[in-house]
Amino acid sequence: LVGAVGAPAVGLVAAFLLTFVSQQRKVQQAAAGEALAVANEALSAVRCIRTFGREADASNRYDNRVRHFLRLKLTERLSQKSMQVVNLLFGATVILYVIRLGGEAVR
């Protein structure tokens, strides 16, 4: 009963987490591209930025993009760790189920 109920539930959670991680990677790659574009723009226009005294604004824009990227990376990492926990629980459930079936077969 545990295997019949637990395995599909764990499988659904695993599928959800895999989909979530995949979506987060796409968003993360887009955020990394934005941060790179901001850095490239600032580096190519250093003289203009200095001339108009906008160093702090350019730095803040880049910092915001990088912080957004790092938050996405943290979310992805937490999702991966959750997936590891789900895999561990699934493996433990299967092992306990096999041990139980083996014990009943011996009787």
N, CA, C and O atoms as a DFTB+ gen file, in Angstrom:
428 C
 N C O
     1  1       0.828      -1.195       0.000
     2  2       0.000       0.000       0.000
     3  2       0.876       1.265       0.000
     4  3       0.592       2.236      -0.702
     5  1       1.936       1.225       0.797
     6  2       2.827       2.387       0.841
     7  2       3.451       2.618      -0.534
     8  3       3.540       3.754      -1.001
     9  1       3.877       1.543      -1.170
    10  2       4.488       1.664      -2.491
    11  2       3.489       2.115      -3.535
    12  3       3.819       2.922      -4.404
    13  1       2.274       1.605      -3.459
    14  2       1.249       1.954      -4.440
    15  2       0.828       3.414      -4.312
    16  3       0.505       4.056      -5.312
    17  1       0.830       3.934      -3.109
    18  2       0.433       5.324      -2.901
    19  2       1.650       6.255      -2.962
    20  3       1.577       7.342      -3.535
    21  1       2.744       5.829      -2.380
    22  2       3.929       6.689      -2.266
    23  2       4.667       6.890      -3.568
    24  3       5.111       8.002      -3.853
    25  1       4.812       5.849      -4.368
    26  2       5.594       5.954      -5.599
    27  2       5.006       6.965      -6.582
    28  3       5.744       7.809      -7.089
    29  1       3.691       6.909      -6.871
    30  2       3.160       7.926      -7.793
    31  2       3.270       9.347      -7.234
    32  3       3.537      10.290      -7.979
    33  1       3.067       9.496      -5.940
    34  2       3.174      10.834      -5.334
    35  2       4.596      11.365      -5.458
    36  3       4.804      12.526      -5.812
    37  1       5.567      10.516      -5.168
    38  2       6.967      10.933      -5.278
    39  2       7.307      11.217      -6.737
    40  3       8.039      12.161      -7.033
    41  1       6.782      10.407      -7.641
    42  2       7.024      10.634      -9.069
    43  2       6.465      11.963      -9.541
    44  3       7.104      12.666     -10.323
    45  1       5.277      12.311      -9.070
    46  2       4.683      13.598      -9.443
    47  2       5.487      14.771      -8.897
    48  3       5.693      15.769      -9.588
    49  1       5.940      14.644      -7.654
    50  2       6.763      15.711      -7.067
    51  2       8.071      15.845      -7.835
    52  3       8.533      16.957      -8.092
    53  1       8.666      14.716      -8.201
    54  2       9.919      14.751      -8.960
    55  2       9.706      15.408     -10.323
    56  3      10.530      16.210     -10.763
    57  1       8.610      15.072     -10.986
    58  2       8.320      15.681     -12.293
    59  2       8.114      17.192     -12.161
    60  3       8.589      17.967     -12.992
    61  1       7.408      17.597     -11.115
    62  2       7.206      19.030     -10.876
    63  2       8.533      19.738     -10.654
    64  3       8.780      20.801     -11.224
    65  1       9.390      19.148      -9.822
    66  2      10.674      19.787      -9.532
    67  2      11.556      19.859     -10.776
    68  3      12.244      20.858     -10.986
    69  1      11.543      18.817     -11.600
    70  2      12.339      18.845     -12.827
    71  2      11.854      19.951     -13.767
    72  3      12.663      20.654     -14.373
    73  1      10.547      20.100     -13.884
    74  2       9.992      21.161     -14.720
    75  2      10.365      22.532     -14.159
    76  3      10.733      23.437     -14.907
    77  1      10.269      22.675     -12.851
    78  2      10.597      23.943     -12.202
    79  2      12.064      24.299     -12.413
    80  3      12.385      25.447     -12.721
    81  1      12.960      23.322     -12.248
    82  2      14.393      23.573     -12.423
    83  2      14.681      23.967     -13.871
    84  3      15.485      24.864     -14.125
    85  1      14.031      23.303     -14.808
    86  2      14.230      23.628     -16.225
    87  2      13.794      25.065     -16.523
    88  3      14.496      25.798     -17.219
    89  1      12.649      25.460     -16.001
    90  2      12.171      26.827     -16.209
    91  2      13.103      27.837     -15.544
    92  3      13.374      28.900     -16.102
    93  1      13.587      27.502     -14.358
    94  2      14.488      28.419     -13.654
    95  2      15.797      28.602     -14.420
    96  3      16.368      29.693     -14.426
    97  1      16.267      27.547     -15.058
    98  2      17.507      27.670     -15.833
    99  2      17.330      28.627     -17.001
   100  3      18.226      29.416     -17.301
   101  1      16.182      28.562     -17.659
   102  2      15.922      29.477     -18.777
   103  2      15.888      30.920     -18.288
   104  3      16.474      31.806     -18.912
   105  1      15.207      31.154     -17.177
   106  2      15.121      32.511     -16.619
   107  2      16.500      32.974     -16.160
   108  3      16.865      34.137     -16.331
   109  1      17.255      32.055     -15.580
   110  2      18.590      32.381     -15.097
   111  2      19.509      32.764     -16.252
   112  3      20.287      33.710     -16.137
   113  1      19.425      32.038     -17.360
   114  2      20.256      32.368     -18.512
   115  2      19.899      33.737     -19.077
   116  3      20.778      34.490     -19.495
   117  1      18.606      34.057     -19.088
   118  2      18.181      35.381     -19.552
   119  2      18.717      36.474     -18.633
   120  3      19.165      37.520     -19.103
   121  1      18.673      36.234     -17.320
   122  2      19.179      37.221     -16.359
   123  2      20.687      37.398     -16.498
   124  3      21.192      38.515     -16.388
   125  1      21.404      36.311     -16.738
   126  2      22.849      36.415     -16.942
   127  2      23.149      37.213     -18.205
   128  3      24.097      37.998     -18.236
   129  1      22.346      37.013     -19.243
   130  2      22.518      37.789     -20.472
   131  2      22.279      39.267     -20.248
   132  3      23.010      40.103     -20.779
   133  1      21.254      39.601     -19.460
   134  2      20.980      41.012     -19.148
   135  2      22.138      41.641     -18.384
   136  3      22.549      42.762     -18.682
   137  1      22.664      40.914     -17.396
   138  2      23.788      41.446     -16.614
   139  2      25.007      41.657     -17.509
   140  3      25.717      42.653     -17.376
   141  1      25.243      40.726     -18.409
   142  2      26.368      40.860     -19.330
   143  2      26.166      42.048     -20.275
   144  3      27.112      42.775     -20.579
   145  1      24.935      42.238     -20.734
   146  2      24.643      43.369     -21.623
   147  2      24.862      44.705     -20.906
   148  3      25.409      45.644     -21.485
   149  1      24.433      44.782     -19.646
   150  2      24.634      46.018     -18.879
   151  2      26.124      46.277     -18.669
   152  3      26.582      47.413     -18.791
   153  1      26.882      45.223     -18.352
   154  2      28.318      45.385     -18.148
   155  2      28.997      45.817     -19.450
   156  3      29.856      46.699     -19.449
   157  1      28.607      45.191     -20.549
   158  2      29.193      45.533     -21.842
   159  2      28.872      46.979     -22.224
   160  3      29.729      47.701     -22.734
   161  1      27.641      47.388     -21.973
   162  2      27.230      48.768     -22.271
   163  2      28.031      49.762     -21.441
   164  3      28.484      50.788     -21.949
   165  1      28.200      49.450     -20.164
   166  2      28.946      50.368     -19.284
   167  2      30.410      50.432     -19.684
   168  3      31.007      51.508     -19.672
   169  1      30.996      49.297     -20.037
   170  2      32.413      49.287     -20.401
   171  2      32.658      49.969     -21.744
   172  3      33.714      50.566     -21.955
   173  1      31.692      49.881     -22.645
   174  2      31.895      50.510     -23.952
   175  2      31.647      52.018     -23.903
   176  3      32.061      52.739     -24.812
   177  1      30.991      52.494     -22.874
   178  2      30.673      53.923     -22.776
   179  2      31.277      54.541     -21.520
   180  3      30.661      55.401     -20.891
   181  1      32.466      54.110     -21.161
   182  2      33.101      54.604     -19.937
   183  2      33.290      56.113     -19.971
   184  3      33.044      56.787     -18.971
   185  1      33.717      56.646     -21.093
   186  2      33.956      58.090     -21.175
   187  2      32.663      58.876     -21.008
   188  3      32.643      59.902     -20.329
   189  1      31.577      58.399     -21.626
   190  2      30.281      59.091     -21.493
   191  2      29.785      59.027     -20.059
   192  3      29.284      60.016     -19.524
   193  1      29.923      57.875     -19.445
   194  2      29.455      57.714     -18.068
   195  2      30.230      58.642     -17.136
   196  3      29.646      59.275     -16.256
   197  1      31.551      58.721     -17.334
   198  2      32.368      59.612     -16.500
   199  2      32.067      61.075     -16.786
   200  3      32.031      61.896     -15.870
   201  1      31.855      61.395     -18.037
   202  2      31.590      62.785     -18.415
   203  2      30.335      63.313     -17.736
   204  3      30.310      64.446     -17.257
   205  1      29.298      62.489     -17.697
   206  2      28.032      62.930     -17.116
   207  2      27.887      62.555     -15.640
   208  3      26.833      62.781     -15.047
   209  1      28.922      61.993     -15.054
   210  2      28.905      61.683     -13.625
   211  2      27.882      60.624     -13.254
   212  3      27.235      60.726     -12.211
   213  1      27.728      59.622     -14.084
   214  2      26.718      58.590     -13.855
   215  2      27.341      57.254     -13.417
   216  3      26.753      56.195     -13.636
   217  1      28.497      57.304     -12.816
   218  2      29.153      56.069     -12.404
   219  2      28.300      55.275     -11.412
   220  3      28.181      54.054     -11.510
   221  1      27.714      55.997     -10.459
   222  2      26.904      55.324      -9.427
   223  2      25.676      54.660     -10.048
   224  3      25.311      53.549      -9.665
   225  1      25.038      55.337     -11.006
   226  2      23.866      54.746     -11.657
   227  2      24.227      53.493     -12.436
   228  3      23.521      52.486     -12.372
   229  1      25.325      53.559     -13.169
   230  2      25.759      52.397     -13.951
   231  2      26.115      51.240     -13.022
   232  3      25.789      50.086     -13.300
   233  1      26.781      51.557     -11.928
   234  2      27.154      50.530     -10.964
   235  2      25.915      49.910     -10.314
   236  3      25.852      48.694     -10.129
   237  1      24.944      50.734      -9.973
   238  2      23.710      50.223      -9.364
   239  2      22.926      49.340     -10.331
   240  3      22.386      48.306      -9.937
   241  1      22.866      49.752     -11.599
   242  2      22.173      48.918     -12.591
   243  2      22.813      47.545     -12.695
   244  3      22.122      46.527     -12.718
   245  1      24.147      47.525     -12.760
   246  2      24.856      46.243     -12.851
   247  2      24.658      45.429     -11.579
   248  3      24.412      44.225     -11.648
   249  1      24.764      46.073     -10.420
   250  2      24.568      45.370      -9.148
   251  2      23.177      44.752      -9.057
   252  3      23.027      43.620      -8.598
   253  1      22.162      45.492      -9.491
   254  2      20.797      44.958      -9.461
   255  2      20.660      43.740     -10.348
   256  3      20.027      42.758      -9.959
   257  1      21.245      43.787     -11.542
   258  2      21.162      42.643     -12.459
   259  2      21.878      41.423     -11.883
   260  3      21.387      40.298     -11.975
   261  1      23.040      41.664     -11.292
   262  2      23.804      40.546     -10.717
   263  2      23.079      39.967      -9.504
   264  3      23.052      38.748      -9.336
   265  1      22.499      40.801      -8.667
   266  2      21.740      40.292      -7.508
   267  2      20.549      39.462      -7.958
   268  3      20.253      38.422      -7.368
   269  1      19.864      39.919      -9.002
   270  2      18.737      39.155      -9.550
   271  2      19.220      37.787     -10.037
   272  3      18.584      36.766      -9.776
   273  1      20.345      37.779     -10.742
   274  2      20.927      36.522     -11.222
   275  2      21.275      35.600     -10.062
   276  3      21.004      34.401     -10.119
   277  1      21.870      36.146      -9.019
   278  2      22.259      35.324      -7.866
   279  2      21.041      34.771      -7.123
   280  3      21.077      33.642      -6.633
   281  1      19.956      35.560      -7.036
   282  2      18.720      35.046      -6.428
   283  2      18.167      33.878      -7.232
   284  3      17.715      32.883      -6.667
   285  1      18.205      34.007      -8.554
   286  2      17.746      32.909      -9.407
   287  2      18.626      31.676      -9.233
   288  3      18.131      30.549      -9.210
   289  1      19.905      31.891      -9.112
   290  2      20.842      30.770      -8.921
   291  2      20.567      30.075      -7.591
   292  3      20.619      28.848      -7.511
   293  1      20.277      30.849      -6.550
   294  2      19.950      30.276      -5.245
   295  2      18.661      29.460      -5.319
   296  3      18.577      28.370      -4.754
   297  1      17.663      29.991      -6.017
   298  2      16.402      29.265      -6.184
   299  2      16.630      27.953      -6.916
   300  3      16.067      26.921      -6.549
   301  1      17.456      27.997      -7.950
   302  2      17.765      26.765      -8.685
   303  2      18.461      25.754      -7.786
   304  3      18.147      24.564      -7.813
   305  1      19.399      26.233      -6.999
   306  2      20.154      25.327      -6.108
   307  2      19.235      24.685      -5.075
   308  3      19.350      23.491      -4.798
   309  1      18.326      25.469      -4.506
   310  2      17.372      24.923      -3.544
   311  2      16.464      23.896      -4.207
   312  3      16.117      22.887      -3.593
   313  1      16.079      24.145      -5.444
   314  2      15.255      23.186      -6.170
   315  2      16.011      21.887      -6.413
   316  3      15.443      20.802      -6.299
   317  1      17.279      21.999      -6.745
   318  2      18.086      20.800      -6.954
   319  2      18.224      20.000      -5.658
   320  3      18.143      18.772      -5.670
   321  1      18.429      20.693      -4.557
   322  2      18.536      19.996      -3.270
   323  2      17.208      19.335      -2.911
   324  3      17.195      18.231      -2.365
   325  1      16.091      19.998      -3.211
   326  2      14.776      19.395      -2.963
   327  2      14.617      18.140      -3.798
   328  3      14.067      17.142      -3.332
   329  1      15.097      18.188      -5.027
   330  2      15.026      17.015      -5.897
   331  2      15.851      15.863      -5.319
   332  3      15.438      14.706      -5.393
   333  1      16.992      16.171      -4.756
   334  2      17.811      15.131      -4.135
   335  2      17.086      14.493      -2.963
   336  3      17.154      13.278      -2.774
   337  1      16.394      15.305      -2.177
   338  2      15.634      14.774      -1.044
   339  2      14.508      13.874      -1.546
   340  3      14.268      12.806      -0.985
   341  1      13.822      14.302      -2.597
   342  2      12.737      13.489      -3.162
   343  2      13.284      12.158      -3.668
   344  3      12.676      11.113      -3.441
   345  1      14.426      12.188      -4.352
   346  2      15.042      10.943      -4.823
   347  2      15.427      10.035      -3.669
   348  3      15.255       8.819      -3.745
   349  1      15.943      10.621      -2.609
   350  2      16.307       9.835      -1.435
   351  2      15.084       9.181      -0.814
   352  3      15.114       7.997      -0.478
   353  1      14.009       9.942      -0.660
   354  2      12.777       9.393      -0.098
   355  2      12.200       8.295      -0.993
   356  3      11.724       7.273      -0.499
   357  1      12.244       8.505      -2.287
   358  2      11.740       7.501      -3.215
   359  2      12.560       6.220      -3.111
   360  3      12.006       5.122      -3.062
   361  1      13.876       6.365      -3.077
   362  2      14.746       5.195      -2.946
   363  2      14.512       4.465      -1.641
   364  3      14.465       3.235      -1.618
   365  1      14.364       5.209      -0.549
   366  2      14.111       4.576       0.746
   367  2      12.759       3.866       0.754
   368  3      12.632       2.788       1.335
   369  1      11.749       4.459       0.117
   370  2      10.431       3.844       0.046
   371  2      10.499       2.535      -0.728
   372  3       9.909       1.537      -0.315
   373  1      11.204       2.535      -1.829
   374  2      11.330       1.318      -2.635
   375  2      12.078       0.243      -1.856
   376  3      11.682      -0.922      -1.877
   377  1      13.141       0.615      -1.180
   378  2      13.909      -0.364      -0.406
   379  2      13.055      -0.963       0.703
   380  3      13.051      -2.179       0.894
   381  1      12.337      -0.125       1.432
   382  2      11.471      -0.643       2.496
   383  2      10.374      -1.543       1.932
   384  3      10.023      -2.552       2.544
   385  1       9.846      -1.191       0.798
   386  2       8.807      -2.006       0.165
   387  2       9.369      -3.361      -0.244
   388  3       8.714      -4.384      -0.045
   389  1      10.567      -3.386      -0.811
   390  2      11.195      -4.643      -1.216
   391  2      11.508      -5.486       0.004
   392  3      11.312      -6.701      -0.029
   393  1      11.985      -4.883       1.074
   394  2      12.278      -5.630       2.302
   395  2      11.001      -6.240       2.854
   396  3      11.000      -7.385       3.306
   397  1       9.924      -5.488       2.818
   398  2       8.649      -5.997       3.323
   399  2       8.155      -7.167       2.463
   400  3       7.714      -8.183       2.998
   401  1       8.226      -7.031       1.163
   402  2       7.821      -8.128       0.283
   403  2       8.699      -9.353       0.515
   404  3       8.207     -10.481       0.524
   405  1       9.983      -9.133       0.700
   406  2      10.898     -10.253       0.962
   407  2      10.560     -10.938       2.279
   408  3      10.615     -12.164       2.378
   409  1      10.208     -10.142       3.296
   410  2       9.827     -10.722       4.589
   411  2       8.552     -11.520       4.493
   412  3       8.435     -12.568       5.129
   413  1       7.600     -11.061       3.725
   414  2       6.349     -11.800       3.551
   415  2       6.576     -13.062       2.739
   416  3       5.892     -14.061       2.959
   417  1       7.511     -13.044       1.811
   418  2       7.770     -14.220       0.982
   419  2       8.432     -15.315       1.799
   420  3       8.244     -16.499       1.519
   421  1       9.201     -14.933       2.804
   422  2       9.892     -15.923       3.651
   423  2       8.926     -16.649       4.554
   424  3       9.145     -17.820       4.867
   425  1       7.860     -15.992       4.985
   426  2       6.911     -16.600       5.909
   427  2       6.320     -17.805       5.371
   428  3       5.497     -18.437       6.033
